[in-house]
Amino acid sequence: MVDLYICGASNPEVIPLVQAINQKYFFWDRIVLLDDDPKKHGQSILRIDIVGPLSYLNEVDSESTYLLTYVAQTMQLRWIVRERLETYGFPFAKLIHPKVEVNDVSIGVDTIIYEGALISPLVTLGDGCMVCPGSVIAHECHLGRCCFVSPGAVLNSRVDIGDGTFIGANATILPGKNIGAWSTIGAGAVVIEDVPAGATVFGNPARVILQSKIPPDKVKNWLPPTKS
């Protein structure tokens, strides 16, 4: 029996995606949800049961268990949860809607791609990315780990996106731009220049409105603080 444990039970959108994939490919015999909020235990989302906290994985003894991180409150928290899940030693799944064309696209594990996303050839998506409906990622874009692409966002060709970046709804990034790690591209922003690591940008054209102080030698390994 092949089990899929979806870790995080805050939103229902992932369930129809999993069901659409399973109807076509029959990957998983059992699908369950885990969440650390005890108030959710014993409940269900679209007929998928929430069986317990993430530590429930300590009781799992199966060579056919796959994990999926479904935490997107912040990319920092998503990163932390993924690192926690890695300690259990189970492989991560990847969810790609059957209607999304991904030929010649490199896709990391624990990545979620919803129906309606358009991804061109020679794109690279790092582990833990989430790509929402209506978004466009043009050819030769590179996304690091745990990047979030919101509905309607457009990444033109050869854009380089650093780890942990959040791209808001209907944002546009012009070709060839470099977006630093842990940056936030606001909804509707039009990015015409490179964005430094840790920056938050808004507007048309996009301007930096907040800049986190990241030591230059720590950009690749820096993780912003989180309250959770």
Contacts in CASP RR format, 6 or more apart in sequence:
PFRMAT RR
TARGET T0000
AUTHOR 0000-0000-0000
METHOD contacts of the structure
MODEL  1
MVDLYICGASNPEVIPLVQAINQKYFFWDRIVLLDDDPKKHGQSILRIDI
VGPLSYLNEVDSESTYLLTYVAQTMQLRWIVRERLETYGFPFAKLIHPKV
EVNDVSIGVDTIIYEGALISPLVTLGDGCMVCPGSVIAHECHLGRCCFVS
PGAVLNSRVDIGDGTFIGANATILPGKNIGAWSTIGAGAVVIEDVPAGAT
VFGNPARVILQSKIPPDKVKNWLPPTKS
1 29 0 8 1.000
1 30 0 8 1.000
1 62 0 8 1.000
1 64 0 8 1.000
2 27 0 8 1.000
2 28 0 8 1.000
2 29 0 8 1.000
2 30 0 8 1.000
2 64 0 8 1.000
2 65 0 8 1.000
2 66 0 8 1.000
3 28 0 8 1.000
3 29 0 8 1.000
3 30 0 8 1.000
3 31 0 8 1.000
3 32 0 8 1.000
3 60 0 8 1.000
3 62 0 8 1.000
3 64 0 8 1.000
3 65 0 8 1.000
3 66 0 8 1.000
4 18 0 8 1.000
4 27 0 8 1.000
4 28 0 8 1.000
4 30 0 8 1.000
4 31 0 8 1.000
4 32 0 8 1.000
4 66 0 8 1.000
4 67 0 8 1.000
4 68 0 8 1.000
4 93 0 8 1.000
5 32 0 8 1.000
5 33 0 8 1.000
5 34 0 8 1.000
5 56 0 8 1.000
5 57 0 8 1.000
5 60 0 8 1.000
5 65 0 8 1.000
5 66 0 8 1.000
5 67 0 8 1.000
5 68 0 8 1.000
5 90 0 8 1.000
6 14 0 8 1.000
6 18 0 8 1.000
6 31 0 8 1.000
6 32 0 8 1.000
6 33 0 8 1.000
6 34 0 8 1.000
6 48 0 8 1.000
6 68 0 8 1.000
6 70 0 8 1.000
7 34 0 8 1.000
7 35 0 8 1.000
7 54 0 8 1.000
7 67 0 8 1.000
7 68 0 8 1.000
7 69 0 8 1.000
7 70 0 8 1.000
7 71 0 8 1.000
7 81 0 8 1.000
7 85 0 8 1.000
8 33 0 8 1.000
8 34 0 8 1.000
8 35 0 8 1.000
8 69 0 8 1.000
8 70 0 8 1.000
8 71 0 8 1.000
8 81 0 8 1.000
9 33 0 8 1.000
9 34 0 8 1.000
9 35 0 8 1.000
9 37 0 8 1.000
9 40 0 8 1.000
9 43 0 8 1.000
9 45 0 8 1.000
9 50 0 8 1.000
9 70 0 8 1.000
10 35 0 8 1.000
10 70 0 8 1.000
10 71 0 8 1.000
10 73 0 8 1.000
11 70 0 8 1.000
11 72 0 8 1.000
12 45 0 8 1.000
12 46 0 8 1.000
13 114 0 8 1.000
14 68 0 8 1.000
14 70 0 8 1.000
14 95 0 8 1.000
14 112 0 8 1.000
15 45 0 8 1.000
15 46 0 8 1.000
15 48 0 8 1.000
16 46 0 8 1.000
17 95 0 8 1.000
17 97 0 8 1.000
17 112 0 8 1.000
17 114 0 8 1.000
17 115 0 8 1.000
18 28 0 8 1.000
18 31 0 8 1.000
18 95 0 8 1.000
20 97 0 8 1.000
20 98 0 8 1.000
20 115 0 8 1.000
21 27 0 8 1.000
21 95 0 8 1.000
21 96 0 8 1.000
21 97 0 8 1.000
21 98 0 8 1.000
22 28 0 8 1.000
22 31 0 8 1.000
24 98 0 8 1.000
25 98 0 8 1.000
27 93 0 8 1.000
28 66 0 8 1.000
31 48 0 8 1.000
32 48 0 8 1.000
32 49 0 8 1.000
32 50 0 8 1.000
32 51 0 8 1.000
33 44 0 8 1.000
33 45 0 8 1.000
33 48 0 8 1.000
33 49 0 8 1.000
33 50 0 8 1.000
33 51 0 8 1.000
34 50 0 8 1.000
34 51 0 8 1.000
34 52 0 8 1.000
34 53 0 8 1.000
34 54 0 8 1.000
34 56 0 8 1.000
34 57 0 8 1.000
35 41 0 8 1.000
35 50 0 8 1.000
35 52 0 8 1.000
35 53 0 8 1.000
35 54 0 8 1.000
36 53 0 8 1.000
36 54 0 8 1.000
38 53 0 8 1.000
40 50 0 8 1.000
41 50 0 8 1.000
41 51 0 8 1.000
41 52 0 8 1.000
41 53 0 8 1.000
42 49 0 8 1.000
42 50 0 8 1.000
42 51 0 8 1.000
42 52 0 8 1.000
43 49 0 8 1.000
43 50 0 8 1.000
44 50 0 8 1.000
54 81 0 8 1.000
54 84 0 8 1.000
54 85 0 8 1.000
57 67 0 8 1.000
57 85 0 8 1.000
57 88 0 8 1.000
57 90 0 8 1.000
58 88 0 8 1.000
60 88 0 8 1.000
60 90 0 8 1.000
65 90 0 8 1.000
65 91 0 8 1.000
66 90 0 8 1.000
66 91 0 8 1.000
66 92 0 8 1.000
66 93 0 8 1.000
67 85 0 8 1.000
67 88 0 8 1.000
67 90 0 8 1.000
67 91 0 8 1.000
67 92 0 8 1.000
67 93 0 8 1.000
67 110 0 8 1.000
68 92 0 8 1.000
68 93 0 8 1.000
68 95 0 8 1.000
68 110 0 8 1.000
68 112 0 8 1.000
69 78 0 8 1.000
69 81 0 8 1.000
69 82 0 8 1.000
69 85 0 8 1.000
69 92 0 8 1.000
69 110 0 8 1.000
69 128 0 8 1.000
70 112 0 8 1.000
71 77 0 8 1.000
71 78 0 8 1.000
71 81 0 8 1.000
72 78 0 8 1.000
72 130 0 8 1.000
72 148 0 8 1.000
73 228 0 8 1.000
74 166 0 8 1.000
74 226 0 8 1.000
74 228 0 8 1.000
75 146 0 8 1.000
75 147 0 8 1.000
75 148 0 8 1.000
75 164 0 8 1.000
75 165 0 8 1.000
75 166 0 8 1.000
75 182 0 8 1.000
76 164 0 8 1.000
76 182 0 8 1.000
76 223 0 8 1.000
76 224 0 8 1.000
76 225 0 8 1.000
76 226 0 8 1.000
77 226 0 8 1.000
77 228 0 8 1.000
78 128 0 8 1.000
78 146 0 8 1.000
78 148 0 8 1.000
78 164 0 8 1.000
79 145 0 8 1.000
79 146 0 8 1.000
79 163 0 8 1.000
79 164 0 8 1.000
79 223 0 8 1.000
80 223 0 8 1.000
80 226 0 8 1.000
80 228 0 8 1.000
82 110 0 8 1.000
82 127 0 8 1.000
82 128 0 8 1.000
82 146 0 8 1.000
85 92 0 8 1.000
91 109 0 8 1.000
92 109 0 8 1.000
92 110 0 8 1.000
92 127 0 8 1.000
92 128 0 8 1.000
93 109 0 8 1.000
93 110 0 8 1.000
94 107 0 8 1.000
94 108 0 8 1.000
94 109 0 8 1.000
94 110 0 8 1.000
94 111 0 8 1.000
94 112 0 8 1.000
95 111 0 8 1.000
95 112 0 8 1.000
95 113 0 8 1.000
96 102 0 8 1.000
96 107 0 8 1.000
96 111 0 8 1.000
96 113 0 8 1.000
97 113 0 8 1.000
97 114 0 8 1.000
97 115 0 8 1.000
97 116 0 8 1.000
97 117 0 8 1.000
99 115 0 8 1.000
99 116 0 8 1.000
100 113 0 8 1.000
100 114 0 8 1.000
100 115 0 8 1.000
100 116 0 8 1.000
100 117 0 8 1.000
100 118 0 8 1.000
100 119 0 8 1.000
101 119 0 8 1.000
102 113 0 8 1.000
102 119 0 8 1.000
103 121 0 8 1.000
104 121 0 8 1.000
104 122 0 8 1.000
105 119 0 8 1.000
105 120 0 8 1.000
105 121 0 8 1.000
105 122 0 8 1.000
105 123 0 8 1.000
105 124 0 8 1.000
105 125 0 8 1.000
106 123 0 8 1.000
106 124 0 8 1.000
106 125 0 8 1.000
106 126 0 8 1.000
107 113 0 8 1.000
107 125 0 8 1.000
107 126 0 8 1.000
108 125 0 8 1.000
108 126 0 8 1.000
108 127 0 8 1.000
108 128 0 8 1.000
108 129 0 8 1.000
109 127 0 8 1.000
109 128 0 8 1.000
110 127 0 8 1.000
110 128 0 8 1.000
111 125 0 8 1.000
111 126 0 8 1.000
111 127 0 8 1.000
111 128 0 8 1.000
111 129 0 8 1.000
111 130 0 8 1.000
111 131 0 8 1.000
112 128 0 8 1.000
112 129 0 8 1.000
112 130 0 8 1.000
112 131 0 8 1.000
113 119 0 8 1.000
113 125 0 8 1.000
113 131 0 8 1.000
114 131 0 8 1.000
114 132 0 8 1.000
114 133 0 8 1.000
115 133 0 8 1.000
116 133 0 8 1.000
116 134 0 8 1.000
117 131 0 8 1.000
117 132 0 8 1.000
117 133 0 8 1.000
117 134 0 8 1.000
117 135 0 8 1.000
117 136 0 8 1.000
117 137 0 8 1.000
117 149 0 8 1.000
118 134 0 8 1.000
118 135 0 8 1.000
118 136 0 8 1.000
118 137 0 8 1.000
119 125 0 8 1.000
119 131 0 8 1.000
119 137 0 8 1.000
120 137 0 8 1.000
120 138 0 8 1.000
120 139 0 8 1.000
120 140 0 8 1.000
120 141 0 8 1.000
120 157 0 8 1.000
121 139 0 8 1.000
122 139 0 8 1.000
122 140 0 8 1.000
123 137 0 8 1.000
123 138 0 8 1.000
123 139 0 8 1.000
123 140 0 8 1.000
123 141 0 8 1.000
123 142 0 8 1.000
123 143 0 8 1.000
124 141 0 8 1.000
124 142 0 8 1.000
124 143 0 8 1.000
124 144 0 8 1.000
125 131 0 8 1.000
125 137 0 8 1.000
125 143 0 8 1.000
125 144 0 8 1.000
125 147 0 8 1.000
126 143 0 8 1.000
126 144 0 8 1.000
126 145 0 8 1.000
126 147 0 8 1.000
127 145 0 8 1.000
127 146 0 8 1.000
128 145 0 8 1.000
128 146 0 8 1.000
128 147 0 8 1.000
129 143 0 8 1.000
129 144 0 8 1.000
129 145 0 8 1.000
129 146 0 8 1.000
129 147 0 8 1.000
129 148 0 8 1.000
129 149 0 8 1.000
130 147 0 8 1.000
130 148 0 8 1.000
130 149 0 8 1.000
131 137 0 8 1.000
131 149 0 8 1.000
132 148 0 8 1.000
132 149 0 8 1.000
132 150 0 8 1.000
132 151 0 8 1.000
132 152 0 8 1.000
132 153 0 8 1.000
133 151 0 8 1.000
133 152 0 8 1.000
134 151 0 8 1.000
134 152 0 8 1.000
135 149 0 8 1.000
135 150 0 8 1.000
135 151 0 8 1.000
135 152 0 8 1.000
135 153 0 8 1.000
135 154 0 8 1.000
135 155 0 8 1.000
136 152 0 8 1.000
136 153 0 8 1.000
136 154 0 8 1.000
136 155 0 8 1.000
137 143 0 8 1.000
137 149 0 8 1.000
137 155 0 8 1.000
138 154 0 8 1.000
138 155 0 8 1.000
138 156 0 8 1.000
138 157 0 8 1.000
138 158 0 8 1.000
138 159 0 8 1.000
138 175 0 8 1.000
139 157 0 8 1.000
139 158 0 8 1.000
140 157 0 8 1.000
140 158 0 8 1.000
141 155 0 8 1.000
141 157 0 8 1.000
141 158 0 8 1.000
141 159 0 8 1.000
141 160 0 8 1.000
141 161 0 8 1.000
142 159 0 8 1.000
142 160 0 8 1.000
142 161 0 8 1.000
143 149 0 8 1.000
143 161 0 8 1.000
143 162 0 8 1.000
143 165 0 8 1.000
144 161 0 8 1.000
144 162 0 8 1.000
144 163 0 8 1.000
144 164 0 8 1.000
144 165 0 8 1.000
145 163 0 8 1.000
145 164 0 8 1.000
146 163 0 8 1.000
146 164 0 8 1.000
147 161 0 8 1.000
147 162 0 8 1.000
147 163 0 8 1.000
147 164 0 8 1.000
147 165 0 8 1.000
147 166 0 8 1.000
147 167 0 8 1.000
148 164 0 8 1.000
148 165 0 8 1.000
148 166 0 8 1.000
148 167 0 8 1.000
148 168 0 8 1.000
149 155 0 8 1.000
149 167 0 8 1.000
150 166 0 8 1.000
150 167 0 8 1.000
150 168 0 8 1.000
150 169 0 8 1.000
150 170 0 8 1.000
150 171 0 8 1.000
150 187 0 8 1.000
151 169 0 8 1.000
151 170 0 8 1.000
152 169 0 8 1.000
152 170 0 8 1.000
152 171 0 8 1.000
153 167 0 8 1.000
153 168 0 8 1.000
153 169 0 8 1.000
153 170 0 8 1.000
153 171 0 8 1.000
153 172 0 8 1.000
153 173 0 8 1.000
153 185 0 8 1.000
154 171 0 8 1.000
154 172 0 8 1.000
154 173 0 8 1.000
155 161 0 8 1.000
155 167 0 8 1.000
155 173 0 8 1.000
156 172 0 8 1.000
156 173 0 8 1.000
156 174 0 8 1.000
156 175 0 8 1.000
156 176 0 8 1.000
157 175 0 8 1.000
157 176 0 8 1.000
158 175 0 8 1.000
158 176 0 8 1.000
159 173 0 8 1.000
159 174 0 8 1.000
159 175 0 8 1.000
159 176 0 8 1.000
159 177 0 8 1.000
159 178 0 8 1.000
159 179 0 8 1.000
160 176 0 8 1.000
160 177 0 8 1.000
160 178 0 8 1.000
160 179 0 8 1.000
161 167 0 8 1.000
161 179 0 8 1.000
161 180 0 8 1.000
162 179 0 8 1.000
162 180 0 8 1.000
162 181 0 8 1.000
162 182 0 8 1.000
162 183 0 8 1.000
162 197 0 8 1.000
163 181 0 8 1.000
163 182 0 8 1.000
163 220 0 8 1.000
164 181 0 8 1.000
164 182 0 8 1.000
165 179 0 8 1.000
165 180 0 8 1.000
165 181 0 8 1.000
165 182 0 8 1.000
165 183 0 8 1.000
165 184 0 8 1.000
165 185 0 8 1.000
166 183 0 8 1.000
166 184 0 8 1.000
166 185 0 8 1.000
167 173 0 8 1.000
167 185 0 8 1.000
167 186 0 8 1.000
168 184 0 8 1.000
168 185 0 8 1.000
168 186 0 8 1.000
168 187 0 8 1.000
168 188 0 8 1.000
168 189 0 8 1.000
169 187 0 8 1.000
169 188 0 8 1.000
170 187 0 8 1.000
170 188 0 8 1.000
171 185 0 8 1.000
171 186 0 8 1.000
171 187 0 8 1.000
171 188 0 8 1.000
171 189 0 8 1.000
171 190 0 8 1.000
171 191 0 8 1.000
172 188 0 8 1.000
172 189 0 8 1.000
172 190 0 8 1.000
172 191 0 8 1.000
173 179 0 8 1.000
173 185 0 8 1.000
173 191 0 8 1.000
174 190 0 8 1.000
174 191 0 8 1.000
174 192 0 8 1.000
177 191 0 8 1.000
177 192 0 8 1.000
177 193 0 8 1.000
177 194 0 8 1.000
177 195 0 8 1.000
178 194 0 8 1.000
178 195 0 8 1.000
179 185 0 8 1.000
179 191 0 8 1.000
179 194 0 8 1.000
179 195 0 8 1.000
180 194 0 8 1.000
180 195 0 8 1.000
180 196 0 8 1.000
180 197 0 8 1.000
180 198 0 8 1.000
180 199 0 8 1.000
180 219 0 8 1.000
181 197 0 8 1.000
181 198 0 8 1.000
181 214 0 8 1.000
181 219 0 8 1.000
181 220 0 8 1.000
181 222 0 8 1.000
182 197 0 8 1.000
182 198 0 8 1.000
182 212 0 8 1.000
182 214 0 8 1.000
182 222 0 8 1.000
182 223 0 8 1.000
182 224 0 8 1.000
183 195 0 8 1.000
183 196 0 8 1.000
183 197 0 8 1.000
183 198 0 8 1.000
183 199 0 8 1.000
183 200 0 8 1.000
183 201 0 8 1.000
184 198 0 8 1.000
184 199 0 8 1.000
184 200 0 8 1.000
184 201 0 8 1.000
185 191 0 8 1.000
185 195 0 8 1.000
185 201 0 8 1.000
185 206 0 8 1.000
186 200 0 8 1.000
186 201 0 8 1.000
186 202 0 8 1.000
186 203 0 8 1.000
186 206 0 8 1.000
188 202 0 8 1.000
188 203 0 8 1.000
188 204 0 8 1.000
189 201 0 8 1.000
189 202 0 8 1.000
189 203 0 8 1.000
189 204 0 8 1.000
189 206 0 8 1.000
190 203 0 8 1.000
190 204 0 8 1.000
190 205 0 8 1.000
190 206 0 8 1.000
191 201 0 8 1.000
191 205 0 8 1.000
191 206 0 8 1.000
192 205 0 8 1.000
192 206 0 8 1.000
193 205 0 8 1.000
193 206 0 8 1.000
195 201 0 8 1.000
195 206 0 8 1.000
195 208 0 8 1.000
196 208 0 8 1.000
196 211 0 8 1.000
197 212 0 8 1.000
197 214 0 8 1.000
197 219 0 8 1.000
197 222 0 8 1.000
198 211 0 8 1.000
198 212 0 8 1.000
198 214 0 8 1.000
198 224 0 8 1.000
199 208 0 8 1.000
199 210 0 8 1.000
199 211 0 8 1.000
199 212 0 8 1.000
200 208 0 8 1.000
200 209 0 8 1.000
200 210 0 8 1.000
200 211 0 8 1.000
201 207 0 8 1.000
201 208 0 8 1.000
201 209 0 8 1.000
202 209 0 8 1.000
212 224 0 8 1.000
214 222 0 8 1.000
215 222 0 8 1.000
END
